[in-house]
Amino acid sequence: MSLRALQRQARDRGFTIGQLLENAREAKARELLTDPKLTIEAISTQLGYSDDRSFRRAFKRWTGHTPAEFRQRVI
């Protein structure tokens, strides 16, 4: 699918490409945080963040909790 087609479909559904990316990152972060073998740094890299501080801030914005707090609740 072309970028333009994706933009049109997202717009028709009331989203932006940025919002879709954030939603996908959040869902993947929640999934990856259930694996205690993965470090926060490794997860942030897998999700495309340049440093783990950016990931921690984004995760707190999404959930209201730090990745470590989330991990304690689900594991």
N, C-alpha and C positions, 0 to 999 in steps of 0.2 A: 504494500500500500504506500502511496506517495505521502510525503509530509503534508501536502496541501489537503489531500483527502482525509487524513487523520485529523487535521485542524478543523475541517468542516464537520466531521462526525462528532468531534468533541464539542464544538460550538453548538451544534444542534441538540446536544444532550445537556447543555448548560455548564460545560467544563472548559478549562483551558488545558493545553498540553502540560504546562507546569503543574497544574493541580493533579492531573493523571499521574505524572511522574512522582509527585509527593505521596499520593495514595499508594502507589506501587512500592515505593521505598519503605513507607510505614509498615505495610503488610509483610514485606520481606524481612524487615528489622524484627518484627514480632516473632516471626518464624525462626530466624537465626538466633535470637536471644534464648530460645528454649534449649539450645545445645550448649551445655556448660564447658565444652572443650574449646569453643571459639571465644577469643578475647574481644572486648569492645573495639579495640583498635582494628582487629581483623574484620569485624563486621562493618565498621565504618568504611574500610577500604573496599570491601565487596560491594557496598552500596554506592560507591563512587564519590565519597567525601574525601577531600584532600587531607583532612586531619580529624582526629576523633573528637575534638572540641566542637566542631561544627555539627557532627552527628549527634553528640550529646544534647546540644541546644535544640536541634530539630526534634529529637525524640521527646524532649521535655515539652516542647510546644505542641506536639501531636497528642501526647498522652497525659501531661501533667505530672509525669514521673520521670526520674532518670532511668537510663537503661539498667543500672544496677538494681534499683528499686523494683523495676518491672521484673527482672530476672528472679529476684527473691520471691516475688508473689506467684510466679508460674512454675518454678522448679521446686 
